[in-house]
Amino acid sequence: MIRIILFLVSLAVIAAGVGWIADRPGKVSVTWMGYRIETSLTVAFFAVVALVVVLMTVWWIISVILHSPEYASLFFKHRRVAKGYLAVTRGLIAIGAGDLRVARKAAEEAARLSPRDPLALLLGAQSAQLAGDRSGAERAFNAMTAREDTRALGLRGLYIEAQRRNDLEAARRAAEEAASARGNTAEALMEEAGAGIARSIVKFFPRPGKCIVFAGKGHNAGDVFVAARHLAQAGWEIQSRVIFPKKELSGLTKKKLSELVASAVSTNSARRTAHATIILDGLLGLGAHPPLREPIRSACREINSLGKRGAQIIAIDLPTGLDGESGVVDEDCVVADFTITIACAKSGLQGRSAGANAVNCSIVRRENVDCIGILQVLQSGY
C-alpha cells in the first residue's frame, strides 16, 4: 500500500513539473563548434530525459555482457542443485522401499551434482549400509563429521558401525566425541549414568537395603559413587570399599567420592538391615583385560565370597575380570547376578566364555551416546 502511494505521489510531482515548464515557454540555444541549435524549453527537457534513458539502457547492456559468465555460472549451479535434490529424493525413497539399484544410482548422481550437500552425504551412507558396504558407510559418516551441521549424525553412524563390527573402543570414542559435540562434560555424563544405574537397581530391588560399593580408581568407580549417592537418598545404607589410595583416584572420581561422603552417608557403617544386601562392582571398566592384578584380584575374591553368603552382585558395565571384547574370563572374575551396562551390551557379555558371569542385563541408554532416549532402562536377557 505504501509503495502505491509513493508511486502516485511521484507521478503527481512529475506531472506538476511538466505542467510548470509548459506554462512558461522559452527557448534554449546551444552553440557548439560553429553550429547553433535553437529549440523550445519543453523539447529540450524531453530530449535530456530521452538521452538519460538511452545512456542507462546502454550501461545496462554493457553490464549484462560483462557479468554474463557469472550469470551463466549461477544458472547452471542452481540447475545442478535442483537436479541434486531430485536425486536425493529418489534415493531416499528407494532406500525406504529397499531398492538397492536405484538407491546406489541416485547416491552416485547426488554425490556428483551436490558433493557437499548434507542430504547427499546421508544418502551415500545409507545406500552403502543397504548394500552392506561397511567401509563405504564409514567413509560417508567420516565426511559428515567434518561438517558442523552433520557432525552429530556422522558420529552416531560411526558409533553404530563400530558396534556392528564389535569394535568397542571405536564405539566409545564416537560416543565421547558425540557427547563433546553437544557440549556435555564428562561429569554430566557420569551423573547421567549413575542416576540410570540407581534407577535400574531400584527396579530390581524396590525396598531399600544395604549396598556395598567396591570401587577402583577410574570413571567406572565414579559411576558407582553417583549411583550410591542416589541410593542413599532413597534410604539405602551405603558402605564403600575403595581399594586404591584416594590420591590415585582420577580427579572426577575423587570428586564423586567426596560428594558421596558429604551426603552424610557413613562409609563404614556396621548397621544391619532386614532387606537385601547388594554389591556394586565398580572396580574396572571396559578398557581392562585379564589377567587380574592385585589389589583387584583380592577385591574380586571378596565380592564373590560375599555373593556366596547371599549378597546380590551387580556389575557395572561388565563384571570385573571379564574381557569386554572377547568374553574371556579370569579365574577370579566377579560372578555377577546382574550386569548394568551403559549404552549397549558389550560383545564380551554375549560370548560363550561369559557363562554365569552375566546372568541378567539391564541396559541404561544415554541420549548423548546412541540418541535413543534419556536414561531409559530396558530389560534384556543374556
KEKE-3310 file (N, C-alpha, C; in steps of 0.2 Angstrom, whole numbers, plus 5000, padded with zeros to 4 digits):
npx = (5004:5010:5019:5012:5006:5017:5021:5010:5011:5024:5021:5012:5020:5029:5020:5016:5028:5030:5019:5022:5033:5028:5019:5027:5034:5049:5065:5079:5095:5109:5126:5139:5155:5154:5141:5124:5110:5093:5079:5063:5060:5052:5054:5068:5069:5063:5071:5083:5079:5076:5089:5096:5089:5093:5107:5107:5101:5111:5121:5116:5116:5129:5134:5127:5133:5146:5144:5139:5146:5146:5132:5128:5135:5129:5116:5118:5123:5112:5104:5111:5110:5096:5094:5102:5095:5083:5089:5093:5080:5074:5083:5082:5069:5070:5078:5070:5061:5068:5075:5090:5097:5092:5094:5108:5112:5106:5112:5126:5123:5119:5130:5139:5133:5129:5141:5144:5133:5122:5112:5115:5127:5121:5113:5122:5129:5118:5114:5126:5126:5114:5118:5127:5140:5152:5164:5162:5151:5156:5166:5158:5151:5162:5165:5154:5156:5165:5158:5149:5135:5131:5139:5135:5126:5135:5144:5135:5132:5145:5147:5137:5141:5153:5149:5143:5153:5159:5169:5173:5181:5182:5168:5167:5175:5168:5156:5160:5165:5153:5146:5154:5153:5140:5141:5142:5149:5161:5158:5144:5139:5143:5135:5123:5124:5126:5114:5105:5109:5106:5092:5089:5093:5084:5073:5075:5076:5065:5064:5073:5089:5105:5120:5135:5149:5161:5175:5186:5198:5195:5184:5173:5172:5168:5155:5148:5149:5141:5129:5127:5126:5113:5106:5107:5100:5088:5086:5094:5107:5124:5140:5157:5170:5185:5198:5210:5223:5216:5223:5227:5216:5206:5203:5190:5183:5187:5181:5167:5167:5170:5158:5149:5153:5150:5137:5132:5132:5138:5153:5158:5148:5141:5128:5115:5102:5086:5083:5087:5105:5116:5130:5140:5149:5162:5175:5184:5184:5178:5190:5199:5208:5209:5224:5219:5226:5234:5228:5216:5212:5211:5200:5190:5189:5184:5172:5165:5165:5156:5145:5142:5138:5125:5123:5118:5126:5130:5136:5144:5143:5152:5156:5170:5185:5181:5183:5179:5178:5181:5175:5182:5186:5194:5201:5197:5186:5173:5157:5143:5126:5118:5121:5123:5124:5131:5124:5125:5125:5139:5151:5158:5149:5141:5148:5153:5161:5158:5147:5140:5144:5137:5122:5110:5104:5103:5100:5106:5102:5109:5105:5115:5124:5118:5107:5094:5086:5083:5091:5083:5078:5080:5075:5084:5089:5104)
npy = (4994:5006:5008:5010:5022:5030:5029:5035:5048:5052:5052:5062:5073:5073:5076:5089:5096:5095:5102:5114:5118:5119:5129:5140:5145:5146:5148:5137:5139:5132:5133:5126:5121:5129:5127:5131:5128:5129:5128:5124:5126:5115:5105:5103:5099:5086:5080:5079:5070:5059:5056:5053:5041:5033:5032:5025:5013:5008:5007:4997:4986:4984:4981:4968:4961:4961:4954:4942:4929:4926:4926:4915:4905:4905:4901:4888:4882:4883:4875:4862:4860:4859:4847:4839:4838:4832:4820:4815:4814:4804:4794:4792:4788:4776:4769:4768:4759:4749:4747:4743:4745:4757:4766:4766:4771:4784:4789:4790:4800:4811:4813:4817:4829:4837:4837:4842:4843:4840:4831:4823:4817:4810:4801:4794:4787:4779:4772:4764:4757:4749:4741:4734:4738:4742:4749:4759:4765:4770:4779:4789:4793:4798:4809:4816:4820:4830:4842:4855:4855:4842:4834:4828:4818:4810:4805:4797:4788:4782:4777:4767:4759:4754:4747:4736:4730:4725:4733:4740:4750:4759:4763:4768:4780:4787:4789:4797:4808:4812:4816:4827:4835:4840:4848:4842:4838:4827:4825:4827:4817:4806:4809:4807:4793:4787:4790:4783:4770:4769:4769:4757:4748:4750:4746:4732:4730:4735:4739:4747:4742:4736:4742:4738:4746:4742:4750:4755:4766:4773:4780:4772:4768:4781:4781:4772:4778:4789:4782:4776:4787:4792:4780:4781:4792:4787:4780:4769:4760:4763:4757:4759:4753:4757:4752:4757:4770:4786:4797:4791:4791:4796:4813:4817:4806:4806:4817:4813:4803:4811:4819:4809:4805:4817:4817:4814:4800:4786:4778:4767:4760:4749:4745:4733:4728:4723:4720:4717:4714:4721:4721:4732:4732:4741:4741:4739:4745:4746:4746:4737:4721:4703:4695:4697:4709:4712:4726:4721:4708:4702:4710:4705:4692:4694:4700:4689:4680:4686:4686:4672:4671:4676:4689:4700:4702:4715:4720:4734:4740:4729:4713:4713:4707:4701:4700:4713:4713:4700:4691:4682:4675:4679:4668:4672:4680:4692:4685:4689:4693:4702:4713:4729:4738:4751:4760:4750:4732:4725:4716:4706:4701:4693:4683:4665:4662:4670:4664:4661:4673:4684:4685:4692:4707:4724:4737:4753:4767:4781:4797:4805:4796:4785:4791:4787:4789:4797:4790:4778:4763:4747:4730:4715:4699:4689)
npz = (5000:5004:4994:4983:4986:4986:4973:4966:4972:4967:4953:4952:4956:4945:4934:4938:4937:4923:4919:4924:4917:4904:4905:4905:4893:4883:4875:4870:4867:4859:4856:4847:4841:4830:4826:4828:4838:4841:4851:4859:4876:4882:4872:4874:4887:4886:4877:4885:4895:4887:4882:4894:4897:4886:4889:4901:4897:4888:4897:4905:4896:4893:4906:4908:4898:4903:4915:4911:4911:4925:4928:4920:4926:4939:4935:4929:4941:4950:4943:4944:4958:4959:4952:4960:4972:4967:4964:4977:4983:4975:4979:4993:4994:4987:4996:5007:5001:4999:4987:4981:4969:4963:4973:4975:4962:4963:4973:4969:4958:4966:4973:4963:4958:4969:4980:4992:4999:5014:5014:5003:5007:5018:5011:5003:5014:5019:5008:5006:5018:5015:5005:5012:5012:5022:5024:5015:5020:5032:5027:5022:5034:5041:5032:5035:5048:5047:5044:5053:5054:5052:5060:5072:5067:5059:5069:5076:5066:5064:5077:5077:5067:5072:5083:5076:5070:5082:5088:5101:5107:5097:5096:5109:5108:5098:5104:5115:5108:5102:5113:5118:5107:5108:5119:5131:5147:5154:5168:5168:5160:5168:5179:5174:5170:5182:5189:5181:5183:5197:5196:5189:5198:5209:5202:5201:5215:5225:5238:5251:5255:5260:5253:5246:5240:5229:5223:5210:5203:5192:5180:5180:5193:5197:5192:5200:5212:5211:5208:5221:5229:5225:5229:5242:5245:5243:5254:5256:5265:5264:5261:5257:5248:5244:5234:5231:5236:5240:5234:5221:5214:5199:5195:5194:5199:5212:5216:5215:5225:5236:5236:5239:5252:5258:5258:5270:5272:5280:5277:5283:5290:5301:5303:5302:5290:5287:5274:5257:5253:5242:5231:5223:5209:5204:5200:5188:5171:5154:5147:5153:5153:5156:5163:5180:5192:5208:5218:5213:5211:5224:5228:5220:5224:5237:5234:5227:5238:5247:5239:5239:5251:5251:5246:5233:5218:5208:5193:5185:5170:5165:5172:5183:5177:5166:5149:5139:5125:5120:5129:5137:5153:5169:5181:5194:5191:5194:5199:5193:5198:5192:5178:5174:5160:5151:5139:5128:5126:5129:5118:5124:5134:5127:5123:5123:5134:5144:5152:5167:5172:5168:5171:5171:5162:5162:5152:5152:5143:5135:5130:5124:5119:5111:5105:5107:5118:5134:5148:5148:5154:5150:5149:5146:5142:5145)
capx = (5000:5014:5023:5007:5005:5023:5021:5005:5014:5029:5018:5009:5026:5032:5015:5016:5034:5029:5014:5025:5038:5023:5016:5032:5038:5055:5069:5085:5100:5116:5131:5145:5159:5151:5134:5119:5104:5088:5073:5059:5062:5049:5058:5075:5068:5061:5077:5088:5076:5077:5096:5097:5086:5097:5113:5105:5100:5117:5125:5113:5118:5136:5134:5125:5138:5152:5143:5136:5149:5144:5125:5128:5138:5124:5111:5120:5124:5106:5101:5114:5107:5090:5095:5105:5089:5079:5092:5092:5073:5073:5087:5079:5063:5072:5081:5064:5057:5073:5078:5097:5100:5090:5097:5115:5112:5104:5118:5131:5121:5119:5137:5142:5129:5130:5145:5145:5126:5121:5107:5119:5131:5117:5111:5128:5130:5113:5114:5131:5123:5109:5122:5132:5147:5153:5169:5159:5147:5161:5169:5152:5150:5168:5164:5148:5159:5169:5153:5146:5128:5130:5143:5131:5123:5140:5146:5130:5133:5151:5145:5133:5146:5158:5145:5141:5159:5161:5175:5170:5185:5179:5162:5167:5177:5162:5151:5163:5165:5146:5144:5158:5150:5134:5143:5141:5155:5162:5154:5137:5138:5144:5129:5118:5124:5125:5106:5101:5111:5102:5085:5089:5094:5078:5068:5076:5076:5061:5064:5080:5093:5112:5123:5142:5152:5168:5177:5193:5201:5193:5177:5168:5171:5164:5148:5145:5148:5135:5123:5127:5123:5106:5103:5107:5094:5082:5085:5099:5113:5129:5146:5161:5177:5189:5204:5216:5223:5212:5227:5227:5209:5206:5201:5182:5181:5188:5176:5161:5168:5169:5151:5145:5154:5147:5129:5130:5131:5144:5157:5160:5143:5140:5121:5112:5096:5082:5081:5093:5111:5119:5137:5141:5156:5164:5182:5187:5179:5179:5197:5203:5208:5213:5223:5218:5232:5232:5223:5209:5211:5209:5194:5185:5188:5180:5165:5162:5164:5150:5140:5141:5134:5118:5123:5117:5131:5128:5142:5143:5146:5154:5160:5177:5189:5178:5186:5173:5178:5182:5171:5186:5186:5199:5198:5194:5181:5167:5152:5138:5119:5115:5125:5120:5129:5130:5123:5124:5128:5146:5151:5160:5143:5137:5152:5152:5165:5155:5144:5136:5146:5132:5116:5105:5107:5098:5103:5105:5103:5110:5103:5121:5128:5115:5102:5088:5082:5086:5091:5078:5080:5077:5077:5086:5092:5110)
capy = (5000:5012:5008:5013:5029:5034:5029:5041:5055:5053:5053:5069:5078:5074:5079:5096:5099:5096:5107:5121:5120:5120:5136:5145:5144:5149:5145:5135:5140:5129:5134:5121:5120:5133:5125:5134:5124:5133:5124:5126:5123:5109:5100:5102:5094:5079:5077:5077:5064:5053:5055:5049:5034:5029:5031:5020:5007:5006:5004:4990:4981:4983:4977:4961:4957:4960:4949:4936:4922:4925:4924:4908:4900:4904:4897:4881:4880:4882:4869:4856:4859:4856:4840:4835:4837:4827:4813:4814:4812:4797:4789:4791:4784:4770:4766:4766:4754:4743:4746:4745:4748:4764:4770:4767:4776:4791:4792:4792:4806:4816:4815:4821:4835:4841:4833:4845:4844:4836:4825:4819:4813:4805:4796:4790:4782:4774:4767:4759:4752:4745:4737:4730:4741:4745:4754:4765:4769:4774:4785:4794:4796:4802:4815:4820:4823:4836:4847:4856:4853:4835:4831:4823:4812:4807:4802:4792:4782:4779:4773:4761:4754:4751:4741:4731:4726:4724:4737:4744:4756:4764:4765:4773:4786:4790:4791:4803:4814:4815:4820:4833:4840:4843:4852:4838:4837:4820:4825:4827:4810:4802:4810:4803:4786:4785:4790:4777:4764:4768:4768:4750:4744:4751:4742:4726:4729:4741:4740:4749:4738:4738:4742:4739:4748:4741:4754:4756:4772:4776:4783:4766:4769:4787:4780:4768:4783:4793:4778:4775:4793:4791:4775:4784:4797:4783:4776:4763:4760:4763:4756:4759:4749:4760:4748:4761:4776:4791:4801:4788:4791:4801:4819:4817:4800:4808:4822:4810:4800:4816:4820:4803:4805:4823:4817:4811:4793:4783:4774:4761:4758:4742:4744:4728:4729:4717:4718:4714:4716:4721:4723:4736:4730:4746:4740:4740:4747:4742:4745:4732:4714:4698:4693:4702:4710:4715:4723:4720:4701:4701:4713:4701:4686:4696:4701:4683:4677:4689:4683:4665:4672:4678:4696:4700:4706:4719:4723:4740:4739:4722:4710:4714:4700:4698:4704:4716:4711:4693:4687:4678:4677:4677:4663:4676:4685:4693:4681:4694:4691:4707:4717:4735:4740:4758:4761:4744:4726:4724:4710:4701:4699:4689:4677:4659:4661:4674:4660:4664:4680:4689:4682:4697:4713:4729:4742:4760:4770:4788:4801:4808:4791:4782:4795:4784:4792:4799:4786:4773:4757:4741:4723:4711:4693:4687)
capz = (5000:5004:4988:4978:4987:4984:4965:4964:4973:4962:4947:4953:4956:4938:4930:4940:4934:4916:4918:4926:4911:4898:4906:4905:4887:4882:4870:4873:4861:4860:4851:4848:4836:4824:4825:4833:4839:4845:4852:4864:4883:4883:4868:4877:4893:4884:4874:4890:4898:4882:4882:4901:4896:4882:4892:4906:4893:4886:4903:4907:4891:4894:4912:4907:4894:4907:4920:4908:4913:4932:4927:4917:4931:4944:4932:4929:4948:4953:4940:4947:4964:4959:4950:4966:4977:4964:4965:4984:4984:4973:4983:5000:4993:4985:5002:5011:4998:4999:4980:4981:4962:4962:4978:4973:4956:4965:4978:4964:4955:4971:4975:4958:4957:4976:4984:4999:5002:5019:5012:4998:5011:5021:5006:5002:5019:5019:5002:5007:5023:5012:5001:5016:5011:5029:5023:5011:5025:5037:5024:5022:5040:5042:5029:5039:5054:5045:5044:5059:5054:5051:5064:5077:5064:5057:5074:5078:5061:5066:5083:5075:5063:5077:5087:5071:5070:5089:5089:5107:5108:5092:5098:5114:5105:5094:5109:5118:5103:5101:5119:5117:5102:5111:5125:5138:5150:5157:5174:5166:5158:5174:5183:5170:5170:5189:5190:5177:5187:5203:5194:5187:5205:5212:5199:5204:5222:5226:5245:5252:5259:5261:5247:5247:5234:5228:5218:5208:5203:5185:5179:5182:5200:5198:5190:5206:5218:5209:5209:5228:5232:5223:5233:5249:5245:5243:5260:5257:5269:5260:5263:5251:5249:5239:5235:5230:5240:5237:5229:5215:5210:5195:5198:5194:5203:5219:5217:5217:5231:5241:5237:5242:5259:5261:5258:5276:5272:5283:5273:5287:5294:5303:5304:5298:5288:5286:5267:5253:5253:5236:5230:5216:5206:5200:5200:5182:5166:5148:5144:5156:5151:5160:5169:5185:5196:5214:5223:5210:5211:5230:5229:5216:5228:5242:5231:5226:5244:5249:5235:5241:5258:5250:5243:5226:5215:5202:5190:5182:5163:5164:5178:5183:5176:5160:5144:5136:5118:5118:5133:5141:5160:5173:5186:5199:5188:5198:5196:5194:5197:5187:5175:5171:5155:5149:5131:5124:5128:5126:5114:5129:5138:5123:5122:5127:5140:5150:5156:5173:5174:5165:5172:5169:5160:5161:5148:5153:5137:5136:5124:5121:5116:5105:5103:5108:5124:5140:5153:5148:5157:5146:5151:5141:5145:5142)
cpx = (5004:5017:5018:5006:5011:5023:5016:5008:5020:5026:5015:5015:5028:5027:5015:5022:5033:5025:5017:5030:5033:5020:5021:5037:5044:5059:5076:5090:5107:5120:5137:5148:5156:5144:5129:5112:5099:5082:5069:5061:5059:5053:5064:5074:5067:5067:5083:5085:5077:5085:5098:5095:5090:5104:5112:5104:5107:5121:5123:5116:5125:5137:5132:5130:5144:5151:5140:5139:5146:5136:5124:5130:5132:5118:5112:5121:5117:5103:5104:5111:5100:5090:5097:5099:5084:5082:5092:5085:5072:5077:5084:5072:5065:5075:5075:5060:5062:5076:5085:5099:5098:5094:5104:5116:5111:5109:5124:5130:5121:5126:5141:5139:5130:5134:5146:5138:5125:5117:5111:5123:5127:5115:5116:5129:5124:5112:5120:5129:5118:5113:5127:5139:5149:5159:5166:5155:5151:5164:5164:5151:5156:5167:5159:5151:5163:5165:5150:5139:5127:5135:5140:5129:5129:5143:5142:5131:5140:5150:5142:5137:5151:5155:5144:5147:5163:5168:5172:5174:5183:5173:5162:5170:5172:5157:5154:5163:5158:5144:5148:5155:5143:5135:5142:5148:5155:5158:5147:5135:5139:5138:5123:5118:5123:5117:5103:5103:5107:5095:5084:5089:5087:5072:5069:5075:5072:5062:5071:5083:5100:5116:5131:5145:5159:5170:5184:5195:5199:5186:5172:5167:5167:5156:5145:5145:5142:5129:5122:5124:5115:5102:5102:5101:5088:5081:5090:5104:5119:5136:5151:5168:5181:5196:5211:5217:5219:5216:5228:5221:5210:5202:5193:5180:5182:5183:5169:5161:5167:5161:5147:5146:5150:5139:5127:5129:5138:5147:5159:5154:5142:5133:5118:5105:5092:5080:5088:5099:5114:5126:5137:5148:5158:5172:5186:5182:5181:5186:5201:5203:5211:5220:5223:5225:5229:5232:5216:5207:5208:5202:5188:5184:5183:5173:5162:5161:5157:5144:5138:5137:5127:5118:5122:5122:5129:5134:5140:5147:5148:5157:5167:5181:5186:5180:5180:5172:5177:5177:5175:5186:5192:5196:5195:5189:5175:5161:5145:5131:5116:5121:5122:5125:5127:5129:5121:5127:5134:5147:5154:5155:5140:5142:5151:5156:5162:5151:5139:5138:5142:5125:5110:5108:5102:5102:5101:5107:5104:5108:5110:5126:5125:5109:5095:5083:5086:5085:5085:5081:5076:5079:5079:5090:5098:5112)
cpy = (5006:5013:5012:5020:5033:5034:5035:5048:5057:5055:5060:5074:5079:5078:5087:5099:5100:5101:5114:5123:5122:5127:5141:5144:5148:5145:5143:5136:5136:5130:5130:5120:5123:5132:5128:5130:5128:5128:5126:5123:5116:5103:5098:5097:5087:5076:5075:5071:5058:5051:5051:5042:5030:5027:5025:5013:5004:5003:4998:4985:4979:4979:4970:4958:4956:4954:4942:4929:4921:4923:4917:4903:4899:4900:4890:4878:4878:4875:4862:4855:4856:4849:4836:4834:4832:4820:4811:4811:4805:4792:4787:4787:4777:4766:4764:4760:4748:4742:4748:4748:4755:4768:4771:4772:4783:4794:4794:4799:4812:4818:4819:4828:4840:4837:4836:4845:4838:4830:4821:4814:4808:4799:4791:4785:4777:4769:4762:4754:4747:4740:4732:4732:4745:4750:4760:4769:4773:4780:4790:4797:4800:4809:4820:4823:4829:4842:4848:4854:4846:4831:4826:4817:4807:4802:4796:4786:4779:4774:4766:4756:4751:4746:4735:4726:4724:4727:4742:4750:4761:4767:4770:4780:4790:4793:4797:4809:4817:4819:4827:4838:4843:4847:4849:4837:4829:4819:4824:4820:4805:4802:4806:4796:4783:4785:4785:4771:4763:4767:4760:4746:4744:4747:4735:4725:4736:4743:4742:4744:4740:4737:4743:4740:4746:4745:4754:4763:4776:4779:4778:4767:4776:4786:4777:4773:4787:4789:4777:4781:4794:4786:4778:4788:4793:4779:4770:4765:4759:4761:4756:4756:4752:4756:4751:4767:4782:4796:4798:4788:4797:4807:4819:4811:4802:4813:4819:4806:4805:4818:4815:4804:4811:4823:4814:4804:4790:4778:4767:4759:4751:4740:4738:4730:4723:4715:4716:4717:4716:4723:4726:4735:4736:4746:4742:4742:4743:4741:4740:4725:4710:4698:4699:4703:4713:4723:4721:4713:4699:4704:4708:4695:4688:4697:4694:4679:4680:4687:4676:4665:4675:4685:4695:4705:4709:4722:4729:4740:4732:4719:4711:4707:4698:4703:4707:4715:4704:4688:4682:4680:4675:4672:4666:4681:4686:4689:4685:4691:4696:4711:4723:4738:4747:4758:4755:4738:4725:4717:4704:4698:4693:4683:4671:4659:4665:4669:4663:4670:4685:4686:4686:4703:4718:4735:4749:4764:4778:4791:4803:4802:4787:4785:4792:4787:4793:4794:4781:4766:4751:4735:4719:4705:4691:4680)
cpz = (5000:4997:4983:4979:4985:4976:4963:4966:4968:4955:4947:4953:4949:4934:4932:4937:4927:4915:4919:4920:4905:4899:4906:4899:4886:4876:4873:4866:4863:4854:4852:4842:4829:4823:4830:4833:4843:4845:4858:4871:4884:4879:4871:4883:4891:4881:4879:4894:4893:4882:4889:4900:4892:4885:4897:4903:4891:4891:4905:4903:4892:4901:4912:4903:4898:4912:4917:4910:4920:4932:4925:4922:4936:4941:4932:4936:4951:4949:4942:4954:4964:4957:4956:4971:4974:4965:4972:4986:4982:4977:4989:4999:4991:4991:5006:5008:4997:4992:4980:4975:4961:4967:4977:4967:4958:4969:4974:4961:4960:4973:4970:4957:4963:4981:4991:5003:5008:5017:5007:5002:5015:5017:5004:5007:5020:5014:5003:5013:5020:5008:5005:5015:5017:5028:5020:5016:5030:5034:5023:5028:5042:5039:5032:5045:5053:5045:5051:5059:5054:5056:5069:5073:5061:5063:5077:5073:5063:5072:5081:5071:5067:5081:5082:5070:5076:5090:5095:5108:5103:5094:5104:5112:5102:5099:5113:5114:5102:5107:5120:5112:5104:5117:5131:5141:5153:5164:5173:5164:5164:5178:5180:5170:5177:5191:5187:5181:5193:5201:5192:5194:5208:5209:5201:5211:5225:5234:5247:5257:5260:5254:5248:5241:5234:5222:5216:5208:5196:5185:5180:5189:5201:5197:5196:5212:5217:5210:5217:5231:5231:5228:5240:5250:5245:5249:5261:5262:5264:5263:5257:5253:5243:5239:5234:5234:5236:5232:5222:5211:5205:5198:5199:5198:5210:5221:5219:5223:5237:5242:5240:5250:5262:5261:5265:5277:5275:5278:5276:5292:5295:5304:5299:5296:5287:5278:5263:5254:5245:5236:5223:5214:5201:5200:5194:5177:5160:5145:5147:5153:5156:5158:5174:5189:5203:5214:5220:5211:5218:5231:5226:5221:5234:5240:5230:5233:5247:5245:5237:5248:5257:5247:5236:5223:5208:5199:5186:5175:5161:5170:5178:5182:5169:5155:5140:5129:5117:5123:5137:5148:5164:5178:5192:5197:5193:5195:5198:5193:5192:5184:5172:5166:5152:5141:5127:5127:5125:5123:5119:5133:5134:5121:5126:5133:5146:5154:5161:5175:5171:5165:5169:5167:5159:5158:5150:5147:5138:5129:5120:5118:5110:5102:5103:5113:5130:5146:5153:5150:5154:5149:5145:5144:5141:5146)
residu = (MET:ILE:ARG:ILE:ILE:LEU:PHE:LEU:VAL:SER:LEU:ALA:VAL:ILE:ALA:ALA:GLY:VAL:GLY:TRP:ILE:ALA:ASP:ARG:PRO:GLY:LYS:VAL:SER:VAL:THR:TRP:MET:GLY:TYR:ARG:ILE:GLU:THR:SER:LEU:THR:VAL:ALA:PHE:PHE:ALA:VAL:VAL:ALA:LEU:VAL:VAL:VAL:LEU:MET:THR:VAL:TRP:TRP:ILE:ILE:SER:VAL:ILE:LEU:HIS:SER:PRO:GLU:TYR:ALA:SER:LEU:PHE:PHE:LYS:HIS:ARG:ARG:VAL:ALA:LYS:GLY:TYR:LEU:ALA:VAL:THR:ARG:GLY:LEU:ILE:ALA:ILE:GLY:ALA:GLY:ASP:LEU:ARG:VAL:ALA:ARG:LYS:ALA:ALA:GLU:GLU:ALA:ALA:ARG:LEU:SER:PRO:ARG:ASP:PRO:LEU:ALA:LEU:LEU:LEU:GLY:ALA:GLN:SER:ALA:GLN:LEU:ALA:GLY:ASP:ARG:SER:GLY:ALA:GLU:ARG:ALA:PHE:ASN:ALA:MET:THR:ALA:ARG:GLU:ASP:THR:ARG:ALA:LEU:GLY:LEU:ARG:GLY:LEU:TYR:ILE:GLU:ALA:GLN:ARG:ARG:ASN:ASP:LEU:GLU:ALA:ALA:ARG:ARG:ALA:ALA:GLU:GLU:ALA:ALA:SER:ALA:ARG:GLY:ASN:THR:ALA:GLU:ALA:LEU:MET:GLU:GLU:ALA:GLY:ALA:GLY:ILE:ALA:ARG:SER:ILE:VAL:LYS:PHE:PHE:PRO:ARG:PRO:GLY:LYS:CYS:ILE:VAL:PHE:ALA:GLY:LYS:GLY:HIS:ASN:ALA:GLY:ASP:VAL:PHE:VAL:ALA:ALA:ARG:HIS:LEU:ALA:GLN:ALA:GLY:TRP:GLU:ILE:GLN:SER:ARG:VAL:ILE:PHE:PRO:LYS:LYS:GLU:LEU:SER:GLY:LEU:THR:LYS:LYS:LYS:LEU:SER:GLU:LEU:VAL:ALA:SER:ALA:VAL:SER:THR:ASN:SER:ALA:ARG:ARG:THR:ALA:HIS:ALA:THR:ILE:ILE:LEU:ASP:GLY:LEU:LEU:GLY:LEU:GLY:ALA:HIS:PRO:PRO:LEU:ARG:GLU:PRO:ILE:ARG:SER:ALA:CYS:ARG:GLU:ILE:ASN:SER:LEU:GLY:LYS:ARG:GLY:ALA:GLN:ILE:ILE:ALA:ILE:ASP:LEU:PRO:THR:GLY:LEU:ASP:GLY:GLU:SER:GLY:VAL:VAL:ASP:GLU:ASP:CYS:VAL:VAL:ALA:ASP:PHE:THR:ILE:THR:ILE:ALA:CYS:ALA:LYS:SER:GLY:LEU:GLN:GLY:ARG:SER:ALA:GLY:ALA:ASN:ALA:VAL:ASN:CYS:SER:ILE:VAL:ARG:ARG:GLU:ASN:VAL:ASP:CYS:ILE:GLY:ILE:LEU:GLN:VAL:LEU:GLN:SER:GLY:TYR)
# end
